[in-house]
Amino acid sequence: MKTWLSLLGGLIIGITLSYFLLDYNGWTIYQTGMNGEVTNTINELDFNLITNAFLIVAATSIVIYAVLTLIEKKTGEL
């Protein structure tokens, strides 16, 4: 139960933090034809954003799991 709760909480908090703290710098490439008209548009993903968002989600999941473990140990000692 503790594992699922930490994963779910890590996803929710991590994605929220990633949305507000990280900037999305995706590339848009326009290919133009002979007369200057746009013939093709290519959108690329920002892999630094994806990697950093994954690390934030993993870190928040680990922190939540550690906090839940500490709370469990403290309540067990009482």
C-alpha positions as CSV (number, residue, x, y, z in Angstrom):
1,M,0.0,0.0,0.0
2,K,2.8,2.3,0.9
3,T,4.5,1.7,-2.4
4,W,1.4,2.4,-4.5
5,L,0.7,5.5,-2.5
6,S,4.2,6.9,-2.9
7,L,4.2,6.1,-6.7
8,L,0.8,7.8,-7.2
9,G,1.8,10.8,-5.0
10,G,5.1,11.1,-6.8
11,L,3.4,11.1,-10.1
12,I,0.9,13.8,-9.1
13,I,3.4,16.0,-7.3
14,G,6.3,15.4,-9.7
15,I,4.2,16.2,-12.8
16,T,2.8,19.3,-11.2
17,L,6.3,20.5,-10.2
18,S,7.7,19.7,-13.7
19,Y,4.9,21.7,-15.3
20,F,5.5,24.8,-13.2
21,L,9.3,24.7,-12.9
22,L,10.6,23.4,-16.2
23,D,10.4,25.2,-19.6
24,Y,9.4,23.4,-22.7
25,N,11.8,24.3,-25.5
26,G,10.5,22.2,-28.4
27,W,11.9,22.9,-31.9
28,T,9.6,23.7,-34.8
29,I,11.3,23.4,-38.2
30,Y,9.6,24.9,-41.3
31,Q,10.6,23.7,-44.7
32,T,9.8,26.2,-47.4
33,G,9.2,25.7,-51.1
34,M,10.4,27.6,-54.1
35,N,7.9,30.5,-53.6
36,G,8.4,30.8,-49.9
37,E,5.3,28.8,-48.9
38,V,5.6,26.3,-46.0
39,T,5.6,22.8,-47.4
40,N,6.4,20.8,-44.3
41,T,6.4,21.5,-40.5
42,I,8.4,19.3,-38.2
43,N,7.9,19.4,-34.4
44,E,10.6,17.8,-32.2
45,L,10.4,17.0,-28.5
46,D,12.7,18.4,-25.9
47,F,14.4,15.3,-24.4
48,N,16.0,17.3,-21.5
49,L,12.4,18.2,-20.4
50,I,11.4,14.5,-20.5
51,T,14.5,13.4,-18.6
52,N,14.2,16.1,-15.9
53,A,10.5,15.5,-15.4
54,F,11.2,11.7,-15.0
55,L,13.9,12.5,-12.4
56,I,11.6,14.9,-10.5
57,V,8.8,12.2,-10.4
58,A,11.3,9.6,-9.2
59,A,12.8,11.8,-6.6
60,T,9.3,12.8,-5.2
61,S,8.3,9.2,-5.1
62,I,11.4,8.2,-3.1
63,V,10.9,11.1,-0.7
64,I,7.2,10.2,-0.1
65,Y,8.2,6.6,0.4
66,A,10.9,7.6,2.9
67,V,8.6,9.9,4.8
68,L,5.9,7.2,5.0
69,T,8.5,4.7,6.3
70,L,9.7,7.2,9.0
71,I,6.1,7.9,10.1
72,E,5.4,4.1,10.3
73,K,8.5,3.6,12.4
74,K,7.7,6.5,14.7
75,T,4.1,5.4,15.3
76,G,5.4,1.8,15.9
77,E,7.7,3.0,18.7
78,L,4.8,4.7,20.7
